[in-house]
Amino acid sequence: MAHLPGMLPGYQDVYRSIAKMFSRFSEAHPPQVRAWVGKGERYTVADELIKLASRAELGLERRLARASASERFCVALNGLSAWCADFALRMQTRMLEPLFLALGEAPQAGADFYSFFGNYGYTPFGVHDDTDHSLLWHLGPSPKTAYVWPRAVYLSLTQGALATADYLQLMPYARRTVLQAGDLLFIPRGDFHILETRGFSATLGLTLFPDDPAQECLEGARLLVSNGKTLSSLASAALTLGQLGALRRLALESNGHIITRPALSGPAGLEASDAELQRALLRVYPFWPLRHMALAEREALLVRGRLVLARANPLFGFLCEELAAGHPVGFADLARRLPATMTTGMLADAVRNIARLGGLRVESL
């Protein structure tokens, strides 16, 4: 375990970004959320949060209390990067890129941000361990207390029992740490822990998923069948497990190795006319690169974790190469360098689709 005080400068801005996410839920885009009240789970919380999404006057604590139908609650929200482009950009540049650089590589199975909120006392599901390392940045406003038992110590104390809700007699043997807003807590995979929150607070978590080749292939297949059109066009195609795994890895690379794709909300530039595009600059962030691969006599383009499938063509590879550096490139310049079989109209359609998926910015000259 490691406690690093003050490791998240600007934690107030992160808190505000997360709070704004709760105004963006809808029936078309429901949140991945769970809530606990007392020792039971509140299964209606997603529906209630959708109903409250338009209530701009509600602060975060009040909103969550209403959605949980209780003054004391614990709420966990997964897939944070889907809901706020500013949050996703901030986390990618200030947290993920430096972390991946320090680790020497990004996690092949991906990563994801989550957050939990409340004033619930002890974690409602008791002492537990996780299958991955826990990286927790406390956002406040109230402090949070963590109790951590190294795995060998815990198993010795419990004679091999795993998760438990009968933990009070274990407390004297725990490593106790009080987290203030901005602090980072690292809990190694397999260590047992429980958190205590007396006043309302929020905590940001990052999961780095362990390598799992079988799951990687399954996710690649799920990506292919994510819409009926793709499924029907590849129904009789011969595909290998290696291709499915490669497809999944490219999808993760295109989204900065975050497993949650951005919610589609019509980014700026999507409705640009042909004339406007001729005067536009196109920019792809280098940590959200376009990726492509040949797949069953078709060409696959990966954009922010989503798949665009088309007949074999040189356009996808051309765009991936020309926009790879992250510098703004003029649409007109791209049009002049197009492969011979491609037209300006094809380029315009591809640019609009990639922008709609969040894969590039369309900026005026």
Backbone hydrogen bonds, N-H to C=O, Kabsch-Sander energy under -0.5 kcal/mol:
donor,donor_aa,acceptor,acceptor_aa,energy
2,A,186,F,-2.0
4,L,2,A,-0.5
4,L,184,L,-2.9
7,M,4,L,-0.8
7,M,182,G,-1.0
8,L,182,G,-1.5
11,Y,8,L,-1.0
13,D,10,G,-0.8
14,V,10,G,-1.5
15,Y,11,Y,-2.5
16,R,12,Q,-2.3
17,S,13,D,-2.3
18,I,14,V,-2.3
19,A,15,Y,-2.4
20,K,16,R,-2.0
21,M,17,S,-0.9
21,M,18,I,-0.7
22,F,18,I,-0.6
22,F,19,A,-1.0
23,S,20,K,-1.8
24,R,21,M,-1.9
26,S,29,H,-1.5
32,Q,78,N,-0.5
33,V,31,P,-1.1
34,R,76,A,-2.2
36,W,74,C,-2.8
37,V,40,G,-2.6
40,G,37,V,-2.0
42,R,35,A,-2.9
43,Y,41,E,-0.8
45,V,42,R,-1.1
48,E,44,T,-2.2
49,L,45,V,-2.5
50,I,46,A,-2.0
51,K,47,D,-1.9
52,L,48,E,-1.6
53,A,50,I,-1.0
55,R,52,L,-1.9
56,A,54,S,-1.8
58,L,55,R,-1.6
63,R,59,G,-2.6
64,L,60,L,-2.4
65,A,61,E,-2.2
66,R,62,R,-2.2
67,A,63,R,-2.4
68,S,64,L,-1.9
69,A,65,A,-0.9
69,A,66,R,-0.5
70,S,65,A,-1.9
74,C,36,W,-1.9
75,V,117,F,-2.3
76,A,34,R,-2.7
77,L,115,S,-3.2
78,N,32,Q,-2.8
79,G,113,F,-0.8
80,L,113,F,-1.6
82,A,79,G,-1.6
83,W,80,L,-1.8
84,C,80,L,-0.6
88,A,84,C,-2.5
89,L,85,A,-2.5
90,R,86,D,-2.6
91,M,87,F,-2.9
92,Q,88,A,-2.1
93,T,89,L,-2.3
94,R,90,R,-2.6
95,M,91,M,-1.5
96,L,91,M,-3.0
97,E,92,Q,-2.4
99,L,95,M,-2.0
100,F,96,L,-3.3
101,L,97,E,-2.0
102,A,98,P,-2.2
103,L,99,L,-2.3
104,G,100,F,-1.2
105,E,100,F,-0.6
109,A,209,F,-0.6
110,G,107,P,-1.5
111,A,257,H,-2.3
112,D,207,T,-1.7
114,Y,205,G,-2.4
115,S,77,L,-2.4
116,F,203,T,-2.0
117,F,75,V,-2.8
118,G,201,S,-1.7
119,N,73,F,-1.5
121,G,197,T,-3.1
123,T,195,L,-1.8
126,G,123,T,-2.1
127,V,164,T,-2.4
128,H,193,H,-1.8
134,S,187,I,-2.7
135,L,133,H,-0.6
135,L,206,L,-1.0
136,L,134,S,-0.6
136,L,185,L,-2.7
137,W,204,L,-3.2
138,H,136,L,-0.6
138,H,183,D,-2.5
139,L,202,A,-2.6
140,G,202,A,-0.8
142,S,200,F,-1.7
144,K,179,L,-2.0
145,T,196,E,-2.6
146,A,177,T,-3.2
147,Y,194,I,-2.6
148,V,175,R,-2.0
149,W,192,F,-3.1
154,Y,150,P,-2.6
155,L,151,R,-2.7
156,S,152,A,-1.7
157,L,153,V,-2.2
158,T,154,Y,-2.1
159,Q,156,S,-0.6
160,G,155,L,-2.2
161,A,158,T,-1.3
164,T,127,V,-1.4
167,Y,165,A,-0.9
170,L,167,Y,-1.7
171,M,167,Y,-0.8
171,M,168,L,-0.9
173,Y,170,L,-1.8
174,A,171,M,-1.7
175,R,148,V,-3.1
176,R,174,A,-0.7
177,T,146,A,-2.5
179,L,144,K,-4.0
179,L,177,T,-0.6
180,Q,178,V,-0.5
182,G,138,H,-3.7
183,D,180,Q,-2.3
184,L,4,L,-2.4
185,L,136,L,-2.9
186,F,2,A,-2.9
187,I,134,S,-2.5
187,I,185,L,-0.5
190,G,130,D,-1.3
191,D,188,P,-1.9
192,F,149,W,-1.9
193,H,128,H,-2.2
194,I,147,Y,-2.0
196,E,145,T,-3.0
197,T,121,G,-2.7
201,S,118,G,-1.5
202,A,140,G,-2.1
203,T,116,F,-2.1
204,L,137,W,-3.1
205,G,114,Y,-3.3
206,L,135,L,-1.9
207,T,112,D,-2.9
208,L,133,H,-0.5
208,L,206,L,-0.5
209,F,110,G,-2.1
209,F,207,T,-0.7
216,E,212,D,-2.3
217,C,213,P,-2.0
218,L,214,A,-2.0
219,E,215,Q,-2.6
220,G,216,E,-1.9
221,A,217,C,-2.3
222,R,218,L,-2.5
223,L,219,E,-2.1
224,L,220,G,-1.6
225,V,221,A,-1.7
226,S,223,L,-1.0
231,L,227,N,-2.0
232,S,228,G,-2.5
233,S,229,K,-1.8
234,L,230,T,-1.3
235,A,232,S,-0.8
237,A,234,L,-1.4
239,L,237,A,-0.7
244,L,240,T,-1.9
245,G,241,L,-2.6
246,A,242,G,-2.3
247,L,243,Q,-2.4
248,R,244,L,-2.0
249,R,245,G,-2.2
250,L,246,A,-2.4
251,A,247,L,-2.1
252,L,248,R,-2.2
253,E,249,R,-2.4
254,S,250,L,-2.2
255,N,251,A,-0.6
255,N,252,L,-1.2
256,G,253,E,-1.6
257,H,252,L,-3.6
258,I,255,N,-1.5
259,I,111,A,-2.6
261,R,259,I,-0.5
263,A,82,A,-2.3
265,S,263,A,-0.6
270,L,267,P,-1.6
272,A,269,G,-1.4
277,L,273,S,-2.6
278,Q,274,D,-1.8
279,R,275,A,-0.6
279,R,276,E,-1.0
280,A,277,L,-2.0
281,L,363,E,-3.7
282,L,329,V,-3.0
283,R,361,R,-2.0
288,W,285,Y,-1.9
291,R,302,L,-1.7
293,M,300,A,-1.9
295,L,298,R,-2.9
298,R,295,L,-1.1
299,E,310,A,-3.0
300,A,293,M,-3.1
301,L,308,V,-3.0
302,L,291,R,-3.5
303,V,301,L,-0.6
303,V,306,R,-2.8
304,R,254,S,-0.7
306,R,303,V,-2.4
308,V,301,L,-2.7
310,A,299,E,-2.2
312,A,297,E,-0.8
318,F,314,P,-1.9
319,L,315,L,-2.6
320,C,316,F,-2.4
321,E,317,G,-2.1
322,E,318,F,-2.7
323,L,319,L,-2.1
324,A,321,E,-0.9
326,G,323,L,-0.8
329,V,282,L,-2.6
331,F,280,A,-2.5
334,L,330,G,-2.1
335,A,331,F,-2.7
336,R,332,A,-1.7
337,R,333,D,-1.0
337,R,334,L,-0.8
338,L,335,A,-0.9
342,M,339,P,-2.0
347,L,343,T,-2.0
348,A,344,T,-2.6
349,D,345,G,-2.3
350,A,346,M,-2.3
351,V,347,L,-2.6
352,R,348,A,-2.3
353,N,349,D,-2.1
354,I,350,A,-2.6
355,A,351,V,-2.5
356,R,352,R,-2.3
357,L,353,N,-1.5
358,G,355,A,-1.6
359,G,354,I,-2.8
361,R,283,R,-2.9
362,V,268,A,-0.7
363,E,281,L,-3.1
363,E,361,R,-0.6
365,L,279,R,-1.7
